[in-house]
Amino acid sequence: MSKYDFIVQELEGLKEQGLYNIIRTIESPVGAWTVVDGRRVLNMCSNNYLGFANDPRLKQAAIKAVEEYGVGPAAVRSIAGTMSLHRELERKLAEFKGTEDAVSFQSGFCANLATIPALVGKEGVIFTDELNHASIIDGCRLTKAQRVIYPHRDVDALAKALEEHKDAPKKLIVTDGVFSMDGDLAPLPGIVEAAERYDALVMVDDAHGEGVLGSHGRGIVDHFGLHGRVDIEVGTLSKAFGVVGGYVAGKREIVEYLRQRGRPFLFSSATTPADVAACIAAVDVLMETDEPVRKLWDNARYFKAKMAELGFDTGQSETPITPVMLGEAKTAWEFSKRLFEEDIFAQAIAYPTVPKGKARIRVMISAVHTKDDLDFAIDKFAKVGRALGVI
């Protein structure tokens, strides 16, 4: 018997349940049409909301940064890894988000892992939505704080929990801004009102709100007009911004504290000059124009309406995220496989990313999709949906 037998058995079990993740390989720039596993396909599943992943302005900024700064800082931020580019990005992010300050990290995941444990210790209580992203869950697990998981978007339940823990010396409410699998919004105004009654910090992970919601894509805080009332905004630079990295924007003292105590900032190497420069270019574009954001929403409304006409269940999304609900994992993976054969790249999402019985194809609309692209996708979804008896 091999010491690896249990791993082999686990993998076989995933395959039998239809939960084995098929990882495809991208062989070209990420755009509306992308080469995947040697096949040119319409990309309907990346987070490239605004088409920035292959934007010439971002590419030129990255090339110029490599020529001026090299390929990497070769150090953590707190020792010798902070370049002038990092400082410029943080200044521009704070301006874009309308906050006092911002600090950048290697990813949005790292930003959550840095922030939650730094702010709340064993004497504190964290109040977290039951459908929060895995990075929030893992950030909570890294603390010794008590965790209260409240029902999804249930402000009344949150307020009740806050009342029960009103004497806790530290209270942190943390929520996704846009819930990435269903595309629904956090009830942020109600959350903020409850937090203010009980003197709790509010932290929003706006990974899928940036570039999508608010003026020029400034995010969910701007969308609801809550500037100055949300303490911590966590963001990613790998979705609408099209690059890689994460950040925290908010009150100056909170941001500075994370520079002193955020472990990914202190112990993991800084992001590369090329990445940082491309992110700066993305912020510059959004500050200049909202055209990509408007195109994104036009595309999303068109696609959703056509899918509804066909009879697909697209859930309760309030954003361009369009979940095509299919139920069982095996159905979702078969649907995805047949779509790929029809030149549509749209991956299945199943447990543990979503609950069992709620597998889906999560369609991610982009500003670089044309109407012809969307019509092509709609026709192929209809063909596969009818063949599998989904519609």
SULMOBEL-V198579 format. One line per field, one symbol per residue. burial: # if it has 24 or more other ideal C-beta (glycine too) atoms within 12 Angstrom, else .. A space follows every 10 residues. Layout:
# SULMOBEL-V198579
burial: ???
This chain:
# SULMOBEL-V198579
burial: .......... .......##. .#.#.#...# ####.#.... ########## #####.##.. ##..#...#. ..#..##... ###.##.### ####.##### ########## ########## ...####### ###.###.## .##.###### .##.#.###. ##..#..#.# ########## ########.# ##.##..#.# ########## ########## ####.##.## ########## ########## #..##..##. .#####.### ########## ######.... .##.###.## .###.##..# .#.##.#### ########## ########## .######### #.##...### #########. ..##.###.# ##.##..#.# .
